[in-house]
Amino acid sequence: MATNPAQARSDQTGRWQVARPRRPAHLALLALIFGGLAVYAWMVAAAAPFSRGALVGVVIPGAVVGIIASFRPPERIPPPAELDMMGMSYWMILLAAFFEWEASAWRDNSWPWHPSFTNLIDPLMGPHLVKTAAVLLWMLAGWALVRR
Amino acid sequence: MPPIPTRAITIAGFAVAVAAMFVLEILARRPGSRIPTVGQWLGYLMRPKIGRALVLAGWWWLGWHYFAR
């Protein structure tokens, strides 16, 4: 018996999202937006830490996301009606362990011997390209949150 | 055997925690999994307006902390 592949995909119970076919104009618009965000991320990454430019660079995306979320929210992905407590407990344990580790590093305040997560991440973001990618990822995460 | 420096233990702790989160996300995406994905539990937290505001504020704080400071 022949089956409709699209129907078969939608029947899968996994949570990997299957990309929908998009029109060329839509793809071009997405590419344009992505390119604009990449250029913006490049500029933000070039700003010196603690400078006004760096602050403005993160305030603008925050304001844009806040305004969109408040006044023009996009079609949202429906949240689950409830969470499985056993499944969620795994996340809680990991998050608690991570933050406990971070809190102990912060409390010890001995950077060379017990560095905090920020102490470890900062040097990794030294190369401009890496910081640009991180800023871009942060902005895309903001958009993903608005859709939730 | 030389003593393992505290720094290496600290870095290993962070690496294990972050790697475990990636593994958990992959496990959550298997068919029939009872574990929620990050998107699902964040979506659940963001159902009330206050949850939505706090999650978005947390996202903004991360950007400020890592890119503006």
Backbone of each chain as ProteinMPNN parsed JSONL, in Angstrom:
{"seq_chain_A": "MATNPAQARSDQTGRWQVARPRRPAHLALLALIFGGLAVYAWMVAAAAPFSRGALVGVVIPGAVVGIIASFRPPERIPPPAELDMMGMSYWMILLAAFFEWEASAWRDNSWPWHPSFTNLIDPLMGPHLVKTAAVLLWMLAGWALVRR", "coords_chain_A": {"N_chain_A": [[0.836, -1.177, 0.0], [0.59, 2.179, -0.901], [2.097, 4.935, 0.709], [1.737, 8.245, 1.924], [4.539, 10.247, 1.966], [4.841, 12.671, 3.37], [2.77, 12.538, 5.199], [3.583, 10.297, 6.573], [5.875, 11.288, 7.771], [4.793, 13.195, 9.492], [3.555, 11.585, 11.269], [5.509, 10.56, 12.853], [6.865, 10.066, 16.077], [9.082, 11.218, 17.124], [11.156, 14.1, 17.986], [12.652, 15.591, 16.252], [12.695, 18.22, 14.117], [11.242, 18.365, 10.911], [12.316, 19.858, 7.98], [10.327, 22.175, 6.245], [9.287, 22.534, 2.82], [10.214, 25.545, 1.199], [9.33, 28.634, -0.447], [11.217, 30.175, -3.15], [11.397, 33.01, -2.882], [10.905, 33.351, -0.197], [13.074, 32.001, 0.903], [15.124, 33.638, -0.039], [14.571, 35.976, 1.377], [14.982, 35.077, 3.991], [17.714, 34.514, 3.83], [18.683, 37.066, 3.421], [17.969, 38.35, 5.834], [19.44, 36.786, 7.615], [22.002, 37.379, 6.727], [22.113, 40.114, 7.344], [21.918, 39.997, 10.132], [24.289, 38.659, 10.647], [26.203, 40.543, 9.858], [25.619, 42.532, 11.714], [26.258, 41.14, 14.068], [28.978, 40.858, 13.68], [29.795, 43.512, 13.932], [29.08, 44.05, 16.598], [30.731, 42.25, 17.888], [33.131, 43.424, 17.417], [33.23, 45.553, 19.102], [34.719, 47.104, 21.936], [35.105, 45.551, 25.166], [33.054, 46.654, 27.913], [32.503, 49.034, 26.736], [30.551, 51.796, 25.375], [29.551, 51.173, 22.883], [29.505, 48.364, 22.901], [27.581, 47.925, 24.844], [25.298, 49.143, 23.734], [25.101, 47.515, 21.556], [24.111, 45.108, 22.584], [21.824, 45.953, 23.79], [20.081, 46.785, 21.768], [19.235, 44.367, 20.266], [17.94, 43.167, 22.457], [15.895, 44.984, 23.011], [14.478, 44.893, 20.604], [13.626, 42.202, 20.55], [12.103, 42.21, 22.897], [10.075, 44.074, 22.239], [8.872, 42.829, 20.026], [7.986, 40.46, 21.248], [6.163, 41.513, 23.021], [4.324, 43.149, 21.62], [3.977, 42.368, 18.921], [3.795, 39.43, 18.662], [5.05, 36.506, 17.059], [3.628, 33.611, 15.365], [3.247, 31.164, 17.754], [5.034, 28.282, 18.954], [3.227, 25.673, 20.215], [3.311, 25.139, 23.716], [4.022, 22.233, 25.809], [1.287, 20.679, 27.56], [1.773, 19.651, 30.042], [4.661, 18.657, 31.976], [6.727, 15.756, 32.095], [7.553, 14.665, 35.191], [9.577, 12.95, 36.047], [11.231, 12.853, 33.79], [11.881, 15.557, 33.636], [13.315, 15.842, 35.932], [15.884, 14.959, 35.425], [16.993, 17.055, 33.973], [16.857, 19.021, 35.951], [18.653, 18.074, 37.862], [21.077, 18.194, 36.439], [21.246, 20.941, 35.836], [21.292, 22.007, 38.42], [23.697, 20.921, 39.334], [25.5, 22.147, 37.6], [25.149, 24.916, 38.232], [25.808, 24.873, 40.906], [28.476, 24.232, 40.782], [29.409, 26.469, 39.436], [28.719, 28.452, 41.309], [30.367, 27.773, 43.445], [32.856, 28.298, 42.366], [32.656, 31.022, 41.992], [32.351, 31.848, 44.616], [34.757, 31.047, 45.78], [36.504, 32.679, 44.434], [39.025, 32.485, 43.218], [40.621, 32.768, 40.645], [42.753, 31.537, 39.005], [42.905, 28.91, 39.977], [40.387, 27.882, 40.489], [38.467, 28.406, 38.237], [35.632, 30.316, 37.076], [32.756, 29.627, 34.97], [32.497, 31.723, 33.2], [35.085, 32.79, 33.276], [36.376, 30.806, 31.877], [35.13, 30.84, 29.412], [35.534, 33.389, 28.338], [38.296, 33.708, 27.286], [38.065, 31.984, 25.119], [36.454, 33.335, 23.416], [38.035, 35.176, 22.267], [39.081, 35.316, 19.508], [37.864, 37.164, 16.744], [36.053, 36.077, 14.911], [34.949, 33.896, 16.254], [33.65, 35.162, 18.376], [31.827, 36.651, 16.919], [30.24, 34.58, 15.848], [29.183, 33.625, 18.229], [27.663, 35.815, 19.12], [25.819, 35.941, 17.054], [24.552, 33.472, 17.372], [23.421, 33.895, 19.867], [21.528, 35.901, 19.259], [19.863, 34.488, 17.492], [18.924, 32.582, 19.253], [17.402, 34.211, 20.882], [15.342, 34.869, 19.13], [14.257, 32.338, 18.766], [13.276, 31.92, 21.33], [11.271, 33.856, 21.45], [9.43, 32.718, 19.813], [8.463, 30.695, 21.312]], "CA_chain_A": [[0.0, 0.0, 0.0], [1.403, 3.393, -0.979], [1.862, 5.888, 1.804], [2.153, 9.618, 1.669], [5.737, 10.483, 2.785], [4.638, 13.794, 4.287], [1.927, 12.04, 6.281], [4.399, 9.392, 7.381], [6.763, 12.101, 8.59], [4.062, 13.867, 10.553], [3.141, 10.585, 12.244], [6.617, 10.162, 13.702], [6.726, 10.606, 17.43], [10.318, 11.888, 17.512], [11.0, 15.563, 18.068], [13.501, 16.277, 15.296], [11.791, 18.903, 13.201], [11.51, 18.145, 9.489], [12.242, 21.144, 7.285], [9.264, 22.268, 5.246], [9.738, 23.198, 1.597], [9.917, 26.972, 1.202], [9.392, 29.273, -1.757], [12.5, 30.866, -3.357], [11.363, 34.371, -2.337], [11.011, 33.224, 1.262], [14.47, 31.635, 1.176], [15.952, 34.83, -0.28], [14.343, 36.885, 2.496], [15.675, 34.501, 5.148], [19.158, 34.699, 3.624], [18.948, 38.495, 3.612], [17.895, 38.627, 7.282], [20.59, 36.122, 8.243], [23.19, 38.168, 6.378], [22.063, 41.344, 8.128], [22.25, 39.658, 11.52], [25.719, 38.305, 10.706], [26.952, 41.808, 9.814], [25.419, 43.183, 13.014], [27.044, 40.38, 15.051], [30.383, 41.199, 13.418], [30.028, 44.846, 14.498], [29.011, 43.949, 18.068], [31.927, 41.521, 18.338], [34.297, 44.307, 17.285], [33.198, 46.588, 20.151], [35.564, 46.802, 23.109], [34.326, 45.269, 26.384], [32.73, 47.767, 28.811], [32.337, 50.282, 25.987], [29.169, 52.14, 25.085], [29.169, 50.439, 21.681], [29.171, 46.985, 23.259], [26.311, 47.945, 25.579], [24.229, 49.419, 22.765], [25.027, 46.34, 20.692], [23.236, 44.069, 23.156], [20.53, 46.549, 24.167], [19.193, 46.838, 20.595], [18.516, 43.089, 20.073], [17.04, 42.94, 23.588], [14.714, 45.829, 22.831], [13.713, 44.379, 19.463], [12.96, 40.964, 20.981], [11.077, 42.573, 23.872], [8.951, 44.726, 21.552], [8.175, 41.814, 19.232], [7.3, 39.539, 22.166], [5.061, 42.193, 23.716], [3.311, 43.795, 20.781], [3.706, 41.665, 17.659], [4.367, 38.086, 18.777], [4.801, 35.634, 15.903], [2.899, 32.369, 15.678], [4.074, 30.469, 18.733], [5.02, 26.822, 19.013], [2.46, 25.381, 21.433], [4.07, 24.442, 24.767], [3.332, 21.041, 26.302], [0.322, 20.957, 28.628], [2.457, 19.327, 31.301], [5.969, 18.019, 31.805], [6.939, 14.528, 32.846], [8.412, 15.062, 36.31], [10.771, 12.11, 36.065], [12.09, 13.329, 32.71], [12.358, 16.905, 33.965], [14.256, 15.784, 37.065], [17.251, 14.833, 34.89], [17.439, 18.426, 33.675], [17.038, 19.766, 37.202], [19.897, 17.612, 38.493], [22.215, 18.727, 35.686], [21.31, 22.4, 36.012], [21.718, 22.266, 39.803], [25.129, 20.607, 39.43], [26.236, 23.195, 36.88], [25.135, 26.179, 38.964], [26.548, 24.694, 42.158], [29.899, 24.305, 40.393], [29.663, 27.881, 39.131], [28.634, 29.229, 42.55], [31.547, 27.503, 44.269], [33.97, 29.023, 41.743], [32.45, 32.448, 42.263], [32.555, 32.065, 46.046], [36.188, 30.921, 46.067], [37.134, 33.868, 43.859], [40.447, 32.233, 42.973], [40.5, 32.545, 39.208], [43.617, 30.558, 38.314], [42.758, 27.538, 40.46], [38.996, 27.438, 40.412], [37.854, 29.42, 37.365], [34.194, 30.226, 36.831], [32.446, 29.328, 33.568], [32.803, 32.942, 32.442], [36.55, 32.861, 33.153], [36.805, 29.843, 30.863], [34.542, 31.176, 28.112], [36.067, 34.663, 27.828], [39.436, 33.565, 26.359], [37.645, 31.28, 23.893], [35.808, 34.298, 22.525], [39.022, 36.154, 21.83], [39.048, 35.521, 18.052], [36.696, 37.938, 16.324], [35.088, 35.212, 14.222], [34.257, 33.087, 17.271], [32.729, 36.042, 19.101], [30.739, 36.955, 15.983], [29.352, 33.415, 15.812], [28.478, 33.552, 19.519], [26.635, 36.87, 19.141], [24.778, 35.518, 16.109], [23.823, 32.38, 18.025], [22.626, 34.509, 20.942], [20.369, 36.57, 18.66], [18.951, 33.461, 16.977], [18.28, 31.983, 20.424], [16.363, 35.154, 21.294], [14.198, 34.708, 18.23], [13.651, 31.033, 19.078], [12.511, 32.08, 22.575], [10.06, 34.625, 21.148], [8.464, 31.814, 19.164], [7.988, 29.711, 22.29]], "C_chain_A": [[0.892, 1.256, 0.0], [1.071, 4.321, 0.189], [2.363, 7.249, 1.392], [3.366, 9.922, 2.56], [5.548, 11.61, 3.794], [3.809, 13.355, 5.483], [2.742, 11.144, 7.21], [5.322, 10.181, 8.294], [6.024, 12.717, 9.771], [3.599, 12.878, 11.616], [4.269, 10.182, 13.18], [6.498, 10.828, 15.063], [7.995, 11.285, 17.904], [10.155, 13.389, 17.463], [12.0, 16.288, 17.206], [12.578, 16.925, 14.287], [12.221, 18.667, 11.758], [11.308, 19.471, 8.771], [11.129, 21.115, 6.246], [9.809, 22.921, 3.99], [9.315, 24.663, 1.611], [10.048, 27.534, -0.208], [10.728, 30.009, -1.899], [12.516, 32.263, -2.764], [11.527, 34.345, -0.822], [12.45, 32.896, 1.657], [15.391, 32.842, 1.007], [15.808, 35.815, 0.871], [15.066, 36.382, 3.748], [17.185, 34.713, 5.043], [19.549, 36.149, 3.864], [18.958, 38.849, 5.108], [19.109, 38.021, 7.985], [21.879, 36.902, 7.968], [23.259, 39.455, 7.181], [22.44, 41.092, 9.585], [23.739, 39.335, 11.669], [26.579, 39.57, 10.686], [26.834, 42.53, 11.152], [26.264, 42.489, 14.085], [28.526, 40.697, 14.907], [30.727, 42.543, 14.059], [30.028, 44.792, 16.026], [30.278, 43.28, 18.603], [33.167, 42.405, 18.283], [34.349, 45.358, 18.402], [34.037, 46.145, 21.342], [34.682, 46.503, 24.318], [34.178, 46.52, 27.245], [32.59, 49.095, 28.064], [30.852, 50.544, 25.749], [28.674, 51.362, 23.859], [28.754, 49.003, 22.0], [27.827, 46.926, 23.97], [25.142, 48.164, 24.62], [24.011, 48.194, 21.865], [24.171, 45.227, 21.254], [21.869, 44.632, 23.58], [19.567, 46.518, 22.974], [18.503, 45.492, 20.342], [17.543, 42.796, 21.219], [15.758, 43.727, 23.445], [13.838, 45.295, 21.7], [12.933, 43.129, 19.869], [11.833, 41.277, 21.973], [9.85, 43.188, 23.213], [8.159, 43.701, 20.744], [7.375, 40.89, 20.149], [6.078, 40.195, 22.802], [3.941, 42.607, 22.773], [2.998, 43.048, 19.488], [4.27, 40.249, 17.719], [4.055, 37.25, 17.538], [3.991, 34.413, 16.327], [3.787, 31.514, 16.58], [3.935, 28.959, 18.631], [4.293, 26.439, 20.298], [3.307, 24.655, 22.479], [3.329, 23.183, 25.202], [2.388, 21.399, 27.446], [0.927, 20.657, 29.991], [3.774, 18.635, 30.994], [6.027, 16.749, 32.633], [7.958, 14.833, 33.954], [9.697, 14.233, 36.365], [11.755, 12.587, 34.989], [12.696, 14.688, 33.041], [13.405, 16.87, 35.076], [15.7, 15.629, 36.57], [17.834, 16.215, 34.581], [17.73, 19.194, 34.957], [18.352, 19.372, 37.881], [21.105, 18.226, 37.786], [22.365, 20.237, 35.886], [21.781, 22.753, 37.426], [23.215, 22.007, 39.949], [25.957, 21.705, 38.767], [26.301, 24.482, 37.708], [25.84, 26.066, 40.31], [28.041, 24.824, 41.893], [30.297, 25.75, 40.144], [29.678, 28.717, 40.416], [29.869, 29.001, 43.418], [32.766, 28.222, 43.696], [33.867, 30.514, 42.057], [32.752, 32.759, 43.719], [34.05, 32.013, 46.374], [36.975, 32.126, 45.558], [38.642, 33.674, 43.681], [40.58, 31.803, 41.513], [41.462, 31.502, 38.646], [43.315, 29.125, 38.726], [41.344, 27.019, 40.334], [38.218, 28.432, 39.551], [36.347, 29.209, 37.234], [33.985, 29.934, 35.337], [32.782, 30.533, 32.683], [34.305, 33.084, 32.237], [37.044, 31.942, 32.039], [36.319, 30.228, 29.467], [35.21, 32.406, 27.498], [37.27, 34.492, 26.888], [39.05, 32.867, 25.044], [37.032, 32.251, 22.895], [36.761, 35.406, 22.105], [39.013, 36.377, 20.326], [37.736, 36.191, 17.614], [35.62, 37.051, 15.703], [34.286, 34.382, 15.225], [33.239, 33.94, 18.026], [31.547, 36.426, 18.207], [29.736, 35.809, 15.946], [28.543, 33.31, 17.096], [27.37, 34.599, 19.593], [25.474, 36.484, 18.225], [23.909, 34.421, 16.727], [22.912, 32.921, 19.125], [21.374, 35.185, 20.366], [19.365, 35.551, 18.115], [18.225, 32.761, 18.128], [17.166, 32.893, 20.935], [15.123, 35.023, 20.427], [13.479, 33.383, 18.512], [12.811, 31.133, 20.358], [11.214, 32.848, 22.324], [8.992, 33.718, 20.546], [7.91, 30.77, 20.127], [6.844, 30.274, 23.112]], "O_chain_A": [[1.821, 1.371, 0.798], [-0.085, 4.461, 0.59], [3.302, 7.376, 0.606], [3.249, 9.864, 3.784], [6.025, 11.529, 4.926], [4.086, 13.73, 6.623], [2.625, 11.206, 8.434], [5.535, 9.806, 9.447], [6.535, 12.763, 10.89], [3.283, 13.276, 12.738], [4.024, 9.53, 14.194], [6.09, 11.983, 15.183], [8.001, 11.877, 18.984], [9.152, 13.9, 16.965], [12.199, 17.489, 17.386], [11.76, 16.245, 13.667], [13.402, 18.756, 11.423], [10.276, 20.125, 8.923], [11.002, 20.166, 5.473], [10.696, 23.771, 4.07], [8.189, 24.984, 1.99], [10.771, 26.996, -1.047], [11.314, 30.424, -0.899], [13.528, 32.679, -2.199], [12.196, 35.199, -0.24], [12.977, 33.444, 2.624], [16.313, 33.05, 1.795], [16.79, 36.422, 1.3], [15.683, 37.162, 4.474], [17.849, 35.045, 6.025], [20.603, 36.434, 4.432], [19.847, 39.558, 5.58], [19.727, 38.656, 8.839], [22.726, 37.063, 8.846], [24.329, 39.847, 7.647], [23.179, 41.867, 10.192], [24.369, 39.682, 12.668], [27.569, 39.66, 11.412], [27.814, 43.072, 11.664], [26.905, 43.147, 14.905], [29.245, 40.793, 15.903], [31.795, 42.707, 14.65], [30.871, 45.412, 16.673], [30.824, 43.685, 19.629], [34.136, 42.172, 19.006], [35.389, 45.979, 18.623], [34.059, 44.969, 21.705], [33.631, 47.122, 24.487], [35.084, 47.351, 27.294], [32.561, 50.158, 28.684], [30.013, 49.656, 25.897], [27.517, 50.946, 23.809], [27.783, 48.489, 21.445], [27.032, 46.013, 23.745], [24.131, 47.464, 24.683], [22.886, 47.886, 21.472], [23.563, 44.474, 20.494], [20.892, 43.894, 23.711], [18.376, 46.257, 23.144], [17.279, 45.468, 20.213], [16.462, 42.25, 20.998], [14.67, 43.22, 23.717], [12.614, 45.249, 21.82], [11.743, 43.003, 19.578], [10.752, 40.692, 21.904], [8.718, 42.868, 23.576], [6.928, 43.7, 20.769], [6.221, 40.574, 19.861], [5.083, 39.528, 23.088], [2.761, 42.441, 23.082], [1.864, 43.093, 19.01], [5.133, 39.897, 16.916], [2.935, 37.28, 17.027], [3.71, 34.219, 17.509], [4.919, 31.181, 16.229], [2.881, 28.43, 18.277], [4.715, 26.852, 21.379], [3.954, 23.658, 22.16], [2.122, 23.077, 24.983], [2.662, 22.32, 28.215], [0.627, 21.332, 30.975], [3.977, 18.1, 29.904], [5.459, 16.669, 33.722], [9.093, 15.214, 33.669], [10.767, 14.749, 36.689], [12.953, 12.71, 35.241], [13.868, 14.943, 32.765], [14.268, 17.743, 35.16], [16.632, 16.109, 37.216], [18.992, 16.505, 34.88], [18.717, 19.924, 35.046], [19.071, 20.222, 38.406], [22.033, 18.714, 38.43], [23.471, 20.742, 36.08], [22.569, 23.68, 37.61], [23.921, 22.773, 40.604], [26.979, 22.137, 39.301], [27.371, 25.069, 37.868], [26.404, 27.043, 40.802], [28.775, 25.439, 42.667], [31.359, 26.205, 40.57], [30.538, 29.58, 40.592], [30.362, 29.932, 44.055], [33.615, 28.701, 44.448], [34.865, 31.174, 42.349], [33.334, 33.797, 44.032], [34.55, 32.83, 47.147], [37.968, 32.541, 46.156], [39.433, 34.576, 43.957], [40.644, 30.613, 41.204], [41.032, 30.648, 37.871], [43.453, 28.211, 37.912], [41.136, 25.829, 40.097], [37.41, 29.207, 40.063], [35.854, 28.082, 37.276], [34.927, 29.989, 34.547], [33.283, 30.382, 31.569], [34.753, 33.456, 31.153], [38.01, 32.258, 31.344], [36.996, 29.979, 28.47], [35.426, 32.463, 26.288], [37.276, 35.069, 25.801], [39.638, 33.132, 23.996], [37.078, 32.027, 21.686], [36.327, 36.458, 21.637], [38.944, 37.526, 19.89], [36.652, 35.822, 18.064], [34.428, 37.247, 15.937], [33.081, 34.191, 15.057], [32.117, 33.506, 18.283], [30.411, 36.515, 18.673], [28.527, 36.033, 16.005], [27.366, 32.953, 17.069], [26.27, 34.314, 20.068], [24.306, 36.672, 18.566], [22.684, 34.448, 16.615], [21.781, 32.465, 19.292], [20.286, 35.054, 20.926], [18.156, 35.73, 18.26], [17.058, 32.391, 17.999], [16.116, 32.417, 21.369], [13.997, 35.062, 20.923], [12.25, 33.319, 18.497], [11.757, 30.505, 20.459], [10.179, 32.534, 22.912], [7.796, 33.931, 20.75], [6.981, 30.04, 19.781], [6.316, 29.587, 23.986]]}, "seq_chain_B": "MPPIPTRAITIAGFAVAVAAMFVLEILARRPGSRIPTVGQWLGYLMRPKIGRALVLAGWWWLGWHYFAR", "coords_chain_B": {"N_chain_B": [[52.82, 9.671, 41.444], [51.909, 12.749, 40.009], [50.078, 15.407, 41.654], [46.69, 16.131, 40.741], [45.894, 19.2, 39.355], [43.786, 21.718, 40.852], [42.539, 23.37, 39.052], [42.273, 21.824, 36.709], [40.433, 19.941, 37.571], [38.227, 21.547, 38.022], [37.681, 22.517, 35.425], [37.125, 20.1, 34.178], [34.805, 19.399, 35.53], [32.955, 21.336, 34.614], [33.006, 20.678, 31.898], [31.976, 18.092, 31.871], [29.372, 18.547, 32.848], [28.27, 20.215, 30.843], [28.534, 18.564, 28.58], [26.883, 16.471, 29.372], [24.427, 17.739, 29.279], [24.088, 18.124, 26.538], [23.936, 15.446, 25.74], [21.604, 14.699, 27.082], [19.74, 16.283, 25.758], [19.809, 15.115, 23.236], [18.883, 12.557, 23.88], [16.334, 13.282, 24.676], [15.127, 13.841, 22.302], [14.569, 11.479, 21.094], [12.204, 9.168, 19.679], [9.241, 8.793, 21.563], [10.372, 9.491, 23.974], [10.435, 10.339, 27.458], [11.677, 12.44, 28.457], [11.737, 15.93, 28.49], [12.542, 18.231, 25.812], [14.914, 20.963, 25.636], [13.659, 23.154, 24.455], [10.99, 22.485, 24.901], [10.693, 22.476, 27.735], [11.413, 25.07, 28.287], [9.438, 26.398, 26.862], [7.243, 25.575, 28.347], [7.796, 26.851, 30.791], [7.448, 29.403, 29.894], [4.813, 29.849, 29.597], [3.077, 31.358, 31.45], [2.901, 34.971, 31.675], [4.806, 36.162, 33.345], [6.744, 34.213, 33.513], [7.582, 34.155, 30.884], [8.661, 36.732, 30.651], [10.765, 36.562, 32.49], [12.383, 34.526, 31.426], [13.12, 35.657, 28.97], [14.461, 37.867, 29.966], [16.59, 36.596, 31.201], [17.853, 35.541, 28.967], [18.666, 37.954, 27.744], [20.397, 38.917, 29.699], [22.47, 37.065, 29.563], [23.608, 37.751, 27.064], [24.455, 40.36, 27.615], [26.281, 39.877, 29.679], [28.262, 38.278, 28.485], [29.004, 39.588, 26.121], [29.058, 42.36, 26.401], [30.523, 42.971, 28.573]], "CA_chain_B": [[51.912, 10.33, 40.51], [51.762, 14.163, 40.384], [48.692, 15.749, 42.021], [45.887, 16.779, 39.69], [45.624, 20.57, 39.797], [42.376, 22.068, 41.08], [42.026, 23.978, 37.822], [41.869, 20.751, 35.79], [39.203, 19.344, 38.116], [37.143, 22.511, 37.782], [37.354, 22.513, 33.993], [36.501, 18.81, 33.889], [33.437, 19.45, 36.052], [32.129, 22.092, 33.661], [32.922, 19.938, 30.638], [31.058, 16.957, 32.075], [28.005, 19.064, 32.977], [27.798, 20.695, 29.535], [28.391, 17.395, 27.701], [25.7, 15.724, 29.81], [23.239, 18.451, 28.796], [23.943, 17.796, 25.114], [23.469, 14.053, 25.665], [20.21, 14.675, 27.53], [18.918, 16.853, 24.687], [19.713, 14.093, 22.185], [17.985, 11.511, 24.392], [14.979, 13.826, 24.725], [14.577, 13.9, 20.951], [14.244, 10.147, 20.598], [10.761, 8.917, 19.701], [8.67, 8.219, 22.774], [11.132, 9.833, 25.177], [9.688, 11.067, 28.494], [12.476, 13.61, 28.831], [11.413, 17.075, 27.631], [13.665, 18.936, 25.198], [15.108, 22.31, 26.212], [12.599, 24.008, 23.927], [9.715, 22.156, 25.53], [10.538, 22.954, 29.124], [11.412, 26.536, 28.279], [8.088, 26.778, 26.432], [6.358, 25.367, 29.497], [8.056, 27.937, 31.742], [7.059, 30.683, 29.309], [3.347, 29.942, 29.428], [2.611, 32.607, 32.085], [3.641, 36.162, 31.212], [5.972, 36.416, 34.198], [7.764, 33.244, 33.098], [8.093, 34.629, 29.584], [9.502, 37.905, 30.904], [11.993, 36.151, 33.186], [13.245, 33.763, 30.502], [13.705, 36.624, 28.021], [15.44, 38.681, 30.716], [17.769, 35.742, 31.363], [18.533, 35.519, 27.66], [19.342, 39.243, 27.537], [21.504, 39.015, 30.655], [23.588, 36.282, 29.017], [24.236, 38.575, 26.036], [25.156, 41.486, 28.265], [27.38, 39.342, 30.479], [29.365, 37.728, 27.675], [29.411, 40.402, 24.97], [29.212, 43.774, 26.707], [31.415, 43.161, 29.728]], "C_chain_B": [[51.748, 11.797, 40.933], [50.303, 14.474, 40.725], [47.974, 16.431, 40.86], [45.549, 18.192, 40.159], [44.121, 20.834, 39.906], [41.741, 22.626, 39.809], [41.507, 22.91, 36.855], [40.569, 20.103, 36.261], [38.011, 20.254, 37.836], [36.7, 22.482, 36.322], [36.653, 21.209, 33.627], [35.052, 18.794, 34.373], [32.505, 20.188, 35.106], [31.934, 21.298, 32.36], [31.93, 18.78, 30.76], [29.612, 17.457, 32.124], [27.451, 19.5, 31.617], [27.593, 19.514, 28.574], [27.151, 16.595, 28.077], [24.42, 16.413, 29.336], [23.006, 18.17, 27.31], [23.399, 16.374, 24.951], [21.987, 13.971, 26.038], [19.286, 15.231, 26.45], [18.746, 15.834, 23.557], [18.763, 12.978, 22.627], [16.531, 11.993, 24.384], [14.313, 13.814, 23.356], [14.292, 12.531, 20.351], [12.733, 9.955, 20.633], [10.326, 8.275, 21.015], [9.4, 8.574, 24.055], [10.257, 10.609, 26.165], [10.431, 12.326, 28.914], [12.072, 14.776, 27.924], [12.678, 17.675, 27.009], [13.791, 20.302, 25.873], [13.98, 23.235, 25.751], [11.266, 23.749, 24.6], [9.628, 22.677, 26.958], [10.654, 24.466, 29.22], [10.033, 27.059, 27.861], [7.087, 26.635, 27.564], [6.523, 26.489, 30.523], [7.509, 29.267, 31.23], [5.554, 30.788, 29.079], [2.783, 31.159, 30.164], [3.479, 33.789, 31.657], [4.9, 36.406, 32.032], [7.107, 35.45, 33.833], [8.42, 33.669, 31.795], [9.059, 35.798, 29.788], [10.828, 37.485, 31.547], [12.938, 35.393, 32.255], [13.902, 34.717, 29.502], [14.729, 37.525, 28.71], [16.728, 37.876, 30.922], [18.567, 35.657, 30.079], [19.302, 36.824, 27.437], [20.546, 39.371, 28.464], [22.717, 38.235, 30.141], [24.346, 37.085, 27.963], [25.041, 39.704, 26.633], [26.422, 40.977, 28.97], [28.571, 38.921, 29.611], [29.849, 38.672, 26.573], [29.622, 41.874, 25.294], [30.158, 44.016, 27.86], [32.809, 42.634, 29.414]], "O_chain_B": [[51.474, 12.064, 42.103], [49.392, 13.875, 40.153], [48.567, 17.2, 40.103], [44.981, 18.368, 41.237], [43.309, 20.269, 39.174], [40.566, 22.388, 39.527], [40.441, 23.066, 36.258], [39.709, 19.759, 35.45], [36.932, 19.793, 37.463], [35.507, 22.431, 36.021], [35.695, 21.213, 32.854], [34.176, 18.242, 33.707], [31.398, 19.726, 34.826], [30.838, 21.259, 31.801], [31.141, 18.529, 29.849], [28.728, 16.859, 31.51], [26.308, 19.194, 31.279], [26.603, 19.469, 27.843], [26.445, 16.096, 27.202], [23.436, 15.742, 29.025], [21.867, 17.998, 26.875], [22.515, 16.128, 24.131], [21.213, 13.263, 25.393], [18.184, 14.721, 26.245], [17.66, 15.709, 22.991], [17.937, 12.513, 21.842], [15.613, 11.216, 24.119], [13.087, 13.781, 23.255], [13.821, 12.437, 19.217], [12.052, 10.502, 21.5], [10.958, 7.341, 21.51], [9.093, 8.026, 25.114], [9.438, 11.434, 25.761], [9.893, 13.171, 29.63], [12.068, 14.622, 26.703], [13.752, 17.632, 27.609], [12.89, 20.739, 26.589], [13.42, 23.995, 26.541], [10.497, 24.678, 24.845], [8.613, 23.252, 27.353], [10.075, 25.084, 30.114], [9.526, 28.028, 28.425], [6.193, 27.467, 27.726], [5.543, 27.012, 31.055], [7.153, 30.147, 32.015], [5.087, 31.725, 28.432], [2.06, 31.941, 29.547], [4.65, 33.62, 31.317], [5.933, 36.806, 31.496], [8.28, 35.824, 33.845], [9.634, 33.562, 31.622], [10.129, 35.848, 29.182], [11.887, 37.998, 31.185], [14.151, 35.598, 32.295], [15.095, 34.601, 29.218], [15.738, 37.899, 28.113], [17.826, 38.422, 30.825], [19.797, 35.694, 30.093], [20.45, 36.803, 26.995], [21.594, 39.875, 28.06], [23.854, 38.69, 30.27], [25.577, 37.105, 27.96], [26.166, 39.976, 26.213], [27.49, 41.579, 28.862], [29.726, 39.172, 29.953], [30.995, 38.565, 26.137], [30.298, 42.575, 24.541], [30.558, 45.155, 28.102], [33.7, 42.703, 30.26]]}, "name": "protein", "num_of_chains": 2, "seq": "MATNPAQARSDQTGRWQVARPRRPAHLALLALIFGGLAVYAWMVAAAAPFSRGALVGVVIPGAVVGIIASFRPPERIPPPAELDMMGMSYWMILLAAFFEWEASAWRDNSWPWHPSFTNLIDPLMGPHLVKTAAVLLWMLAGWALVRRMPPIPTRAITIAGFAVAVAAMFVLEILARRPGSRIPTVGQWLGYLMRPKIGRALVLAGWWWLGWHYFAR"}
